[in-house]
Amino acid sequence: MTGLHEGAVAEEPVVLYAEFTARADSVAVVEGLIRDYAKSVSAEPGNLRFDIYRRQEEPTRFFVFEIYRDRAAFEAHLGAEPGRAFNEVLVEHIEGAGSDLRFLTPVPR
């Protein structure tokens, strides 16, 4: 038994990536901020993945790959206080107004 009602469909995970560029003089600060934030996000019950990368050819460019259990988990993530506090500080250390978010859809095998 799956726990779903007859005819119900399991909600798909929410998969996305976020990219942002640190100011050249703030790379270390941004790296510290995102590492600390990752600990908070990873503790969220609906978070399945929060991986941080930097582009090899452009080390000021950060790439964060995220997966949430479902839409409700993603919405809870968006409403969480640590995210608001993180973004408020991050915007002072990056180029532009914030992260560029891109949502992904799985391709069936």
N, C-alpha and C positions, 0 to 999 in steps of 0.2 A: 504494500500500500504506500502511495507516495505522499499522502497528506493533502492532496489537491481534491477539490470537489469534482464530481463527474463533469466533463466538458470544460473545466478550468485549464488554462494554459499557464505554465510557469513563466514568470516575467524574466526577460533577458537581463543579463548584467549590463551595467552602464560602463562603457569603455571609452576612454579619452586620453588625449595628451595635451599638456600645457607647455608652451614655450615662452620664454622671456629672455631678454638680454640685459645682463648686469652692466652698469657703468664700469668703465675700465678701472676706476679707483675703488670700486665696491665689490669686486668679485669675491674676496674672502668673506666679507660681511654677508653677502647673499648666500654663499655656500653654507655658512654657519646657520643662517636663518632657515634655509630649506631643510637642512639636516635636523634641526630641532623640530620643525613643523612636521617632518616625516614621522617622528616618534609619536606625535599626537594623532595624526591621521591613521597611522597603522594600528592604533589602539581603538579606533572607532569600530563598533561591532559589524558594520556593513562594508568595511573596506577590505578588499581582497588583495590589493596590490597598490604600492606607491613607490615607484622606482625613479631615482634621480640620476640623470646623465648630464654630461657637458659635451658639446660637439667638439670632436678632435680638431677640425679645421677652423673652429671659431670658439675658443675656450670661454668667452664671455657669455655664450649662448647656452642656456639651461633648457633641458628637455625632461619633463616629468610624465611618466606613463602611469595611469591610474585605472583601477577596476573596482567597481562597487557592486555589491550583491544584486541590487535592483534599483529602480527609480527612487523608491522611498529611502533607501540607504544613501543615495547620492544627494537627495534633497536634505536629509539630515546633516550630511557633510557640509553642504552649502550654508546651512543655518547655524553651524557650530561656532562658538565664540573664538576658539583658536584660529580659525580661518580668517575671521574678520580682523583680528589683531595682527596676524601674519601679513595680510594684504596691505593693511594700513602702513606698516613699517616697510614692507618690500617696495612699494611704489616710490619711496624716497631714494632707492638704490638701483633702480632699473631705468632703461630707456623706454619711453612710451608711457601709456596710461595704465598698463597692467598686462597680465598674461593673455596670450592668444590660445584659446581653447579650441580643440578639434575633436569631435565625437566620431567614433569608429563603429562600423557595423561588421560583424563577422561574415566571412565568405564561406559558404558551405563547402565541405571537402568532397 
